[in-house]
């Protein structure tokens, strides 16, 4: 029971990241692979500053990774558990 309690706290914390529609949309969009910031912004329909804030926060939280190439920034889903959850949710809700 102690292990289950610990895991429930861990999973609950992880699921909080999915509670905001735009954050979830960004994670879904990135689940297929890394994308350039301008592509993410266009796909989710947010301003540049809002997109940057979401991306930076998710990077700090360990959900996203960042790769820089010259003047371009590419984000990707870094956390494999998040990637698995996104794929499972897509199978259930996006058919």
C-alpha positions, 0 to 999 in steps of 0.5 A: 500500500505504501508503494501505491500511495507513493505512485499515486502522488507521482502520477497525480503530479504528472497528470496536472501537466495535462490539465491545461488545454494548450499545454496538452495540445503542445504535448500532443503536437510534439508527441510525433517528434521535435518541432521548431518553435514557430511551427508549434506556435502556428499549430496551437494558435497562441501568441509567440510570448504565450507559446514561449512561456508554455514551452519554457515552463514545460522544459523546466518541469522536465516534460520537454527537451530543447535542441538548438541549431544555429538560430533555431530552437527545437522542442521535443517530449523528453519524458518517455512516460509523458509520451506513452500517456499522450499516445494512449490518450490519442488512441482513446480520444482522437479516433 
